[in-house]
Amino acid sequence: LQFTEEKLGQAEKTELDAHFESLLARADCTKNWTEKILRQTEVLLQPNPSARVEEFLYEKLDRKVPSRVTNGELLAQYMTEAANDFGPGTPYGKTLIKVGETQRRLGAAERDFIHSASINFLTPLRNFLEGDWRTISKERRILQNRRLDLDACKARLKKAKAAEAKAAVIF
């Protein structure tokens, strides 16, 4: 009732400390940007949406995500197989072997980068959103409820004093 009356402009609202309000705004801003950065980093590391959903499900089920071959490693495999078909002694075969080996190393480096970024960058962001932010939100809700209770009590006290003053005038 207090919340509704405040929204309709019919009840007074106790204002919070300005510094505290700025901290709340900063917390909201931090949460929003953290979510955006987290999602975009996930898109960068795994552009395939269905693979991201699969990884999310494995994570929620506390199971190990199966290892995927990166595009670079797959290209390296194709180049190596082609080089073996053409013959490793031919100029084209030698070139495919060299380029294939380089692609294999690039693919392995990409896999290591994705793994490292996930552990060292995405995990702290998730920990903030799933831990610290939930605590902030819970405490904010509690504070909001207490403030509404306080304002409702103030309104009742004000009405009681007005009724008491009105009764004193009548007698």
C-alpha positions in Angstrom: 0.0 0.0 0.0 2.8 2.4 0.9 4.7 1.6 -2.3 1.6 2.2 -4.4 0.7 5.4 -2.7 4.3 6.6 -3.2 4.1 5.8 -6.9 0.8 7.7 -7.1 2.3 10.6 -5.3 -0.1 10.3 -2.4 2.4 9.4 0.3 5.7 10.8 1.5 8.9 8.8 0.7 11.9 8.8 3.0 14.9 9.6 0.9 18.1 7.6 1.3 21.5 9.3 1.9 22.8 10.8 -1.4 26.1 9.0 -1.1 24.3 5.7 -0.6 22.1 6.5 -3.6 25.2 7.1 -5.7 26.6 3.7 -4.5 23.4 2.0 -5.6 23.6 3.6 -9.0 27.2 2.6 -9.3 26.4 -0.9 -8.4 23.6 -1.0 -11.0 25.9 0.3 -13.6 28.6 -2.2 -12.7 26.1 -5.0 -12.9 24.8 -3.9 -16.3 28.3 -3.5 -17.8 29.5 -6.7 -16.3 26.6 -8.6 -17.9 27.2 -7.0 -21.3 31.0 -7.7 -21.2 30.4 -11.3 -20.0 27.9 -12.0 -22.8 30.0 -10.4 -25.5 33.1 -12.2 -24.4 31.3 -15.5 -24.5 30.2 -14.6 -28.1 33.7 -13.8 -29.0 35.2 -17.0 -27.5 32.4 -19.2 -28.9 30.5 -17.6 -31.9 28.3 -20.7 -32.3 25.1 -20.1 -30.2 24.2 -23.7 -30.0 27.7 -24.6 -28.7 27.3 -21.8 -26.1 23.9 -23.3 -25.0 25.5 -26.8 -24.8 28.4 -25.4 -22.7 25.9 -23.6 -20.5 23.9 -26.8 -19.9 27.0 -28.8 -19.1 28.1 -26.1 -16.7 24.7 -26.1 -14.9 24.7 -29.9 -14.7 28.2 -29.7 -13.2 29.6 -31.9 -16.0 32.8 -31.5 -17.9 32.4 -29.8 -21.3 33.6 -32.2 -24.0 36.7 -31.0 -25.8 36.0 -29.5 -29.2 38.4 -29.3 -32.1 39.0 -25.7 -33.0 38.5 -24.5 -36.6 42.3 -24.1 -36.9 43.0 -27.6 -35.7 40.3 -29.0 -38.2 41.9 -27.1 -41.0 45.3 -28.4 -40.0 44.0 -32.0 -40.0 42.5 -31.5 -43.5 45.8 -30.0 -44.8 47.8 -32.9 -43.3 45.5 -35.4 -44.9 45.7 -33.6 -48.2 49.5 -33.5 -48.0 49.6 -37.2 -47.4 47.3 -37.8 -50.4 49.4 -35.6 -52.7 52.6 -37.0 -51.3 54.8 -35.4 -48.7 57.6 -35.2 -51.2 55.8 -33.0 -53.6 56.1 -29.2 -53.3 52.4 -28.9 -52.7 52.4 -31.6 -50.1 55.5 -30.1 -48.3 53.7 -26.7 -48.2 50.5 -28.2 -46.9 52.4 -30.0 -44.2 54.2 -26.8 -43.1 51.0 -24.7 -43.2 49.0 -27.6 -41.5 51.5 -27.8 -38.6 51.3 -24.0 -38.2 47.5 -24.2 -38.2 47.6 -27.0 -35.6 49.8 -24.8 -33.3 47.4 -21.8 -33.9 44.4 -24.0 -33.1 46.1 -25.3 -29.9 47.0 -21.7 -29.0 43.3 -20.7 -29.6 42.1 -23.5 -27.4 44.5 -22.5 -24.6 43.4 -18.9 -25.0 39.7 -19.8 -24.7 40.4 -22.0 -21.7 42.5 -19.3 -20.0 40.1 -16.5 -20.7 37.2 -18.6 -19.4 39.0 -19.3 -16.1 40.8 -16.0 -15.5 38.3 -13.6 -17.0 34.8 -15.0 -17.3 34.8 -16.9 -13.9 35.4 -13.8 -11.8 32.7 -11.9 -13.7 30.2 -14.8 -13.2 31.2 -15.0 -9.5 30.4 -11.3 -9.1 27.0 -11.7 -10.8 26.1 -14.9 -9.0 27.5 -14.1 -5.6 28.2 -10.4 -4.8 25.3 -9.1 -7.0 22.8 -11.4 -5.5 23.9 -10.3 -2.0 23.6 -6.7 -3.0 20.1 -7.3 -4.5 18.9 -9.2 -1.4 20.1 -6.4 0.9 18.6 -3.8 -1.3 15.2 -5.5 -1.2 15.4 -5.8 2.6 16.3 -2.1 2.9 13.5 -1.1 0.6 11.0 -3.2 2.7 12.2 -1.6 5.9 12.0 1.8 4.4 8.4 1.1 3.3 7.6 -0.1 6.8 9.1 3.0 8.3 7.2 5.3 5.9 3.9 3.4 6.6 4.4 3.8 10.4 5.2 7.5 9.9 2.0 7.9 7.9 -0.1 6.1 10.6 1.5 8.2 13.3 0.7 11.4 11.3 -2.9 10.3 10.9 -3.2 9.4 14.6 -1.8 12.8 15.6 -4.2 14.5 13.2 -7.1 12.5 14.7 -5.9 13.3 18.2 -5.6 17.0 17.5 -9.1 17.0 15.8 -10.5 15.2 18.9 -8.9 17.7 21.2 -10.4 20.6 19.3 -13.9 19.1 19.5 -13.7 18.7 23.3 
